[in-house]
Amino acid sequence: YGLLRFKSSNDIVSMNPNGPLYPLTAKARFGKSKLWISHGSIDWAVNYLNNGISEFSDETWETYDKNTAPSNVVNLNNISEWQSIAIDPRDDKHVFVGSRVNGLLEYYDGQVINFYRDTNSTLRGQLGNPTVIILGGMQFDSENNLWIVNSKTTNCLHKLTPEGVWQSYSFPQFIPNNDLGEMIIDS
């Protein structure tokens, strides 16, 4: 509840500083005019945190989670470990958030517009535990393709084109026990 001021038992005021609702920041990314952060665990452990993302714009923080921005696309109560984050270089209201458990959320202007997992994309579940989709780093390339790493599966690299077409790439040497994290797009 932030800082509480007690004048009497009937006069209690909660004072909250301008900031994100949650203290942990798994990833921070800056777009053209906005800072976005994901509120997952800061290590490789899965603690099943369900704290969403926050945006800093015009000197104000806004948090989007199951309580502040419920979704008609997916039940956000069931999404945990909001880990990686990628901002569309063409429009920083367009953000992708990768879960270390559930798949990929696509946001536009604070609202979930898509949720991707093995049923509607090339993303795959962990070998031996197919309901767990472990996403690591994500980056856009110069052609506005979104590249995503998907741990502990045979097809560990995925591309989502600006037209919405999914492609996957197999690197068998990276499975089955490796957690794949940050990625860098080079020339």
Secondary structure, DSSP 4 states (H G I P E B T S, - for coil): --EEEEEETTEEEEE--SS-S-S--SEEEE-SS-EEEE-S-SSSS-------EEEEETTEEEEESTTTS--SSS-GGG---EEEEEE-TT-TTEEEEEESSB-EEEEETTEEEEEESTTTSS--PBTTBTT-BEEEEEEE-TT-PEEEEEESSS--EEEE-TTS-EEEE--GGGTTTPPP-------
